Amino acid sequence: MGTRNVFLILMTLIFLGSCTSPSGNATPGAVMPTPRPPVTLAPTYTPAATQGALPTITPPPARETAVPNTPIPFDETVVELRYQIPSLGLDRRLQGNVANQIIVVDEANGSSIQRNNEGGIMFELRQALSDMELESMPADCPGCVNVEYELSDAGLSGNGWLKDPVLLASIEYFMTSTLGPHFPDNTVIGLHRSASPYAPGHSIAVDENGRLWMWLATEDTVSPEVYSDTASQLLADLAQISLDELDSQYQAECIGASIETLSLTQVGETWSGRIICPELTLPSTLQPLYVQLDTLLAQKTADAALSVNESVFPLNGLVQYTRADNAQLTLFSNSTLVTSDPVGTIYTTTLTSTLPVSLTTSLLDSNLLNPGYKTFIVTEPTTTTVTAEPLTSVLAVRGPNGVYDAEWTNPPNHEAIQFLNALLDSIFPQEAANGLETPSSPTDETEVAPTATP
C-alpha cells in the first residue's frame, strides 16, 4: 500500500486513535522488563577465623562523573504544513514537534488545537510529505490549492500547487476534523459534508450578498463564486427559520452516511448543527433550505459521486403511510401526493396547497407517533426461525422537531388515520383497490378534494 493511501486511511481514523489512552502511567508501546528469578547459592564451607588483627581495607577515591546539562528539545518543530485557498480565505497550518505533539492553527480566525501522543500520525505525515509532488503556482490563480511544507530534520521543503486528489482529500479531512469546516468571510449559509463511501468531502456556502461557492475536497482549483436566483431564494428561506428552535444535532443510524455540518447566521447570531442521515432526521423547518442545498451539491458532485439507493423516506417528503393491505402514499412538501394501490400501480396527484400543513399538524398533535425515525431501520435478524408476521400499518411524519413514526397491527380509530385511509380509497378505483383490475395509466396532476379533513 502506498504511503499516500496509508495517509488517507490514517486521516480517516484520526479521531478513533485520539480517543484511546493507555491505562495507568505506562508509556504506550513500552515493553516492561521481565524480573529475573531469584538466585539460590549453594552452601559452602567457611574456615574459622585466624587469630590476629583483621586487615584494613581502604576504599578507592570517588570519581566525579560529568552529567550533561543539555535539555532535549521536545518543543522543536520538525514537521510543518501550510494549506491555503486564497479565494475562500482559507489558511490553515500544522506543526509537529519532537515530542509528537501536533498543533493545528486556523490563521483566519486565530483558533488552534493541540493533540498529544501522535507519533503514528507524525510518521505517516512525514512519509506523505517527503513523497509530495508540487507544481509551480500559476501567476494569478486565487482558487488554486497552495501547499507549503518543511521537514527540518530531513532537510526537505516545498511550496507550490498541489494537484494530487488523494493528498488533497487527506489534508482537507485532517484540517476539517480538527478545526471544523471552513467557509468564506460573511457566510450566512454553509454546509459541509465529510467524505463517505459514495462521494468525496464537499461544501457549499452563501454569503450575505448572495454570492455562492461550491467546492470538492479533491479539487485542485476552486471555481469562482457566482450570483444566482437560487442564492436569493436560499437567503429568503433562511429568513423564515428561527435559530432558537433548532437542535444541536439531527442524526439516525445510517450505513455509509457522511457527517454533515450546517451553519446558519442571522443578524450576528450563528447556529451550527450536526446532521447524519438528513432524509430520516431533518425537521420541516430546515427542509426547504436544505433541499435546495442538496440539489445544488448533487449537480456539483455528479461526476465524482457514486449512485446511492433511494431513501425509504424522501428528503422532501412530509408524510409516508403504508397500510396493512400494502397500499401506500407519500406526501411531498410541494403538495404532490404519490400513491400506489395494493397491486403496485402508481398514481400522482396534486393536493390543495394548504392540506400538507394541516395534515402533518393533525398527525403530530394526535400523540400517536414517537420521536425518531426507528420503525423503518433494518436490523440484523436474531434468529433463523421464520414466523408469520401480522400485517401492520406504518406511518412517518416530518415535523418542526424532526421525524416521528409509528407502527400498528391494529391502527387506532383516530380521525387523522381515518383521513389517510379515506384519501387512499378516494384515489384508487374500486376494482384496483380490490386487486381485481388496474388502470392502464396513472392519474397525473389532478386536484383532489377529500370529503374529510384532518
MIRO-901137 format. One line per 3 residues: number of its first residue (from 1); for each residue x, y, z of C-alpha. Coordinates in steps of 0.05 Angstrom, whole numbers. Layout:
<pts>
NUM = X Y Z ~ ...
</pts>
This chain:
<pts>
1 = 0 0 0 ~ 29 68 -20 ~ 43 120 32
4 = -9 166 3 ~ -64 114 11 ~ -39 98 81
7 = -41 172 97 ~ -114 177 73 ~ -135 118 115
10 = -98 146 174 ~ -133 213 168 ~ -200 177 168
13 = -182 142 233 ~ -153 203 268 ~ -208 211 319
16 = -211 137 336 ~ -137 138 351 ~ -140 202 391
19 = -196 174 436 ~ -153 116 461 ~ -110 129 521
22 = -64 80 557 ~ -83 57 626 ~ -45 79 687
25 = 22 113 676 ~ 50 63 627 ~ 81 91 564
28 = 44 67 501 ~ 86 16 464 ~ 137 8 521
31 = 160 -63 539 ~ 162 -75 614 ~ 225 -112 639
34 = 216 -184 659 ~ 240 -196 731 ~ 298 -244 738
37 = 286 -307 781 ~ 319 -305 850 ~ 389 -333 852
40 = 398 -390 902 ~ 470 -400 926 ~ 494 -470 947
43 = 520 -475 1019 ~ 597 -470 1023 ~ 647 -486 1077
46 = 675 -425 1114 ~ 741 -435 1151 ~ 748 -410 1223
49 = 778 -340 1231 ~ 852 -338 1246 ~ 880 -301 1305
52 = 908 -232 1295 ~ 884 -164 1271 ~ 839 -160 1211
55 = 868 -123 1151 ~ 845 -52 1140 ~ 810 -41 1073
58 = 817 28 1044 ~ 762 45 993 ~ 785 76 928
61 = 773 151 919 ~ 706 170 890 ~ 707 191 817
64 = 666 250 794 ~ 623 236 732 ~ 603 295 689
67 = 528 299 677 ~ 508 335 613 ~ 463 395 624
70 = 435 398 553 ~ 358 391 553 ~ 324 351 498
73 = 288 400 451 ~ 220 367 455 ~ 186 431 431
76 = 229 436 368 ~ 186 435 305 ~ 205 380 256
79 = 143 379 211 ~ 106 440 185 ~ 50 443 134
82 = 10 502 108 ~ -55 494 68 ~ -85 554 32
85 = -141 571 -17 ~ -139 647 -25 ~ -207 654 -59
88 = -241 622 1 ~ -198 658 53 ~ -174 590 77
91 = -106 590 111 ~ -90 533 159 ~ -24 509 187
94 = 1 446 221 ~ 63 439 264 ~ 91 375 294
97 = 148 373 344 ~ 199 323 372 ~ 151 304 429
100 = 99 281 377 ~ 53 339 392 ~ 13 366 334
103 = -14 437 334 ~ -64 458 281 ~ -77 533 273
106 = -131 570 234 ~ -95 633 212 ~ -161 665 190
109 = -193 667 259 ~ -134 651 305 ~ -163 587 334
112 = -117 528 348 ~ -119 456 372 ~ -63 415 403
115 = -62 339 400 ~ -12 298 442 ~ 20 230 432
118 = 11 230 356 ~ 74 190 339 ~ 37 148 288
121 = 7 209 254 ~ 75 243 252 ~ 107 182 220
124 = 55 177 165 ~ 54 252 154 ~ 129 254 144
127 = 125 197 94 ~ 69 231 55 ~ 103 299 53
130 = 170 270 32 ~ 136 239 -30 ~ 93 300 -45
133 = 98 330 -115 ~ 81 403 -124 ~ 76 445 -187
136 = 93 518 -193 ~ 35 563 -174 ~ 2 600 -233
139 = 14 674 -234 ~ -58 692 -218 ~ -100 634 -191
142 = -135 651 -125 ~ -174 586 -129 ~ -113 541 -134
145 = -95 500 -73 ~ -27 523 -47 ~ 13 477 -1
148 = 78 493 34 ~ 116 443 77 ~ 182 433 113
151 = 214 372 145 ~ 270 407 182 ~ 309 346 207
154 = 307 315 137 ~ 325 379 101 ~ 264 375 56
157 = 216 431 39 ~ 169 452 -17 ~ 119 504 -38
160 = 70 500 -96 ~ 5 477 -128 ~ -20 410 -101
163 = -58 370 -153 ~ -59 300 -123 ~ -133 286 -106
166 = -115 234 -53 ~ -69 281 -14 ~ -118 339 -25
169 = -174 298 6 ~ -129 275 63 ~ -105 344 82
172 = -176 374 78 ~ -204 318 121 ~ -149 325 174
175 = -157 401 178 ~ -233 398 179 ~ -236 342 230
178 = -190 381 276 ~ -214 453 268 ~ -283 445 237
181 = -305 464 167 ~ -283 529 134 ~ -329 578 98
184 = -312 645 65 ~ -320 711 103 ~ -391 735 114
187 = -420 666 101 ~ -491 662 128 ~ -508 593 99
190 = -455 539 99 ~ -460 463 91 ~ -400 416 94
193 = -404 341 83 ~ -347 296 102 ~ -323 241 56
196 = -367 179 51 ~ -364 114 11 ~ -405 149 -42
199 = -373 218 -50 ~ -312 259 -30 ~ -318 314 21
202 = -353 376 -7 ~ -380 443 15 ~ -428 499 -5
205 = -431 570 22 ~ -474 632 11 ~ -455 700 38
208 = -500 758 58 ~ -492 790 -11 ~ -518 729 -48
211 = -451 702 -71 ~ -448 626 -76 ~ -388 579 -73
214 = -385 503 -83 ~ -322 461 -80 ~ -298 389 -71
217 = -242 367 -25 ~ -209 332 -85 ~ -207 394 -129
220 = -141 428 -140 ~ -177 492 -162 ~ -240 521 -131
223 = -288 553 -181 ~ -302 628 -172 ~ -364 649 -133
226 = -428 663 -172 ~ -492 703 -162 ~ -556 664 -176
229 = -631 665 -164 ~ -621 603 -122 ~ -576 641 -74
232 = -630 694 -67 ~ -682 640 -52 ~ -636 609 -1
235 = -630 676 35 ~ -706 682 35 ~ -713 613 65
238 = -661 630 118 ~ -703 689 140 ~ -761 642 155
241 = -721 599 203 ~ -719 611 278 ~ -649 591 301
244 = -671 586 374 ~ -717 528 356 ~ -662 485 324
247 = -627 427 359 ~ -552 418 360 ~ -556 353 321
250 = -603 311 279 ~ -580 240 268 ~ -603 169 255
253 = -569 102 243 ~ -549 102 170 ~ -498 57 137
256 = -446 97 99 ~ -475 166 116 ~ -428 225 118
259 = -422 273 177 ~ -452 340 157 ~ -445 408 189
262 = -496 461 174 ~ -482 533 195 ~ -534 589 193
265 = -525 662 213 ~ -579 715 225 ~ -562 785 248
268 = -497 765 281 ~ -526 702 314 ~ -498 636 288
271 = -526 566 296 ~ -484 505 277 ~ -512 435 278
274 = -491 365 261 ~ -533 324 213 ~ -527 249 199
277 = -578 218 151 ~ -620 280 137 ~ -674 241 99
280 = -694 208 165 ~ -679 265 214 ~ -686 334 181
283 = -741 378 212 ~ -793 410 167 ~ -766 479 187
286 = -700 465 153 ~ -728 425 95 ~ -739 480 42
289 = -669 509 51 ~ -634 441 57 ~ -668 411 -4
292 = -642 468 -47 ~ -571 459 -20 ~ -576 385 -33
295 = -599 397 -105 ~ -540 443 -119 ~ -490 396 -88
298 = -518 337 -127 ~ -502 375 -191 ~ -432 392 -165
301 = -415 320 -146 ~ -448 286 -205 ~ -382 267 -237
304 = -347 249 -172 ~ -400 211 -133 ~ -428 140 -137
307 = -503 128 -141 ~ -539 119 -75 ~ -601 77 -64
310 = -663 119 -55 ~ -682 130 17 ~ -744 97 46
313 = -768 166 66 ~ -752 220 13 ~ -714 282 35
316 = -771 327 10 ~ -825 281 39 ~ -873 303 94
319 = -917 242 105 ~ -907 169 87 ~ -961 118 102
322 = -962 44 86 ~ -1027 10 102 ~ -1033 -63 123
325 = -1061 -82 53 ~ -996 -53 23 ~ -1028 9 -5
328 = -980 68 4 ~ -979 144 0 ~ -922 195 3
331 = -939 268 11 ~ -885 317 -11 ~ -873 388 12
334 = -896 417 -55 ~ -965 386 -45 ~ -951 328 -93
337 = -982 262 -70 ~ -955 196 -97 ~ -995 134 -81
340 = -993 61 -100 ~ -1050 12 -94 ~ -1045 -58 -64
343 = -1022 -87 -130 ~ -969 -34 -143 ~ -1000 14 -192
346 = -974 85 -180 ~ -1016 148 -182 ~ -990 220 -179
349 = -1037 273 -152 ~ -1034 347 -132 ~ -1068 366 -68
352 = -1092 435 -46 ~ -1033 477 -22 ~ -1058 482 50
355 = -1071 408 61 ~ -998 386 75 ~ -992 434 133
358 = -1060 416 163 ~ -1048 342 154 ~ -980 340 186
361 = -1003 384 243 ~ -1062 338 257 ~ -1019 276 256
364 = -967 306 302 ~ -1020 331 351 ~ -1052 261 354
367 = -999 235 403 ~ -998 171 362 ~ -926 179 338
370 = -858 170 371 ~ -798 217 361 ~ -741 190 319
373 = -744 151 255 ~ -736 80 282 ~ -791 38 251
376 = -760 33 182 ~ -689 19 204 ~ -669 -51 183
379 = -634 -92 237 ~ -599 -159 234 ~ -644 -218 250
382 = -633 -250 317 ~ -659 -319 297 ~ -664 -362 235
385 = -734 -385 253 ~ -786 -360 203 ~ -852 -339 235
388 = -914 -308 205 ~ -915 -234 220 ~ -982 -199 229
391 = -998 -146 178 ~ -980 -77 202 ~ -991 -5 183
394 = -931 42 185 ~ -932 118 187 ~ -876 171 185
397 = -886 246 191 ~ -834 302 185 ~ -848 358 235
400 = -815 420 263 ~ -773 379 312 ~ -753 323 266
403 = -784 258 241 ~ -836 218 280 ~ -862 149 265
406 = -907 93 289 ~ -926 22 271 ~ -992 -13 288
409 = -1022 -82 278 ~ -1090 -50 290 ~ -1088 24 272
412 = -1122 69 323 ~ -1190 97 310 ~ -1167 168 302
415 = -1194 220 253 ~ -1124 233 225 ~ -1114 159 208
418 = -1185 155 181 ~ -1168 214 135 ~ -1106 178 108
421 = -1148 116 92 ~ -1202 158 60 ~ -1150 194 19
424 = -1122 128 -7 ~ -1191 99 -22 ~ -1213 163 -59
427 = -1156 157 -108 ~ -1158 83 -124 ~ -1214 56 -169
430 = -1254 5 -131 ~ -1231 -51 -177 ~ -1158 -34 -166
433 = -1169 -28 -91 ~ -1197 -99 -90 ~ -1138 -124 -131
436 = -1182 -145 -189 ~ -1162 -95 -242 ~ -1112 -39 -251
439 = -1117 22 -296 ~ -1073 25 -358 ~ -1041 92 -338
442 = -1037 131 -272 ~ -1075 195 -259 ~ -1028 255 -265
445 = -1034 325 -235 ~ -1107 321 -214 ~ -1137 362 -158
448 = -1163 321 -100 ~ -1216 349 -54 ~ -1224 297 2
451 = -1291 294 36 ~ -1257 293 104 ~ -1206 340 133
454 = -1157 323 188
</pts>
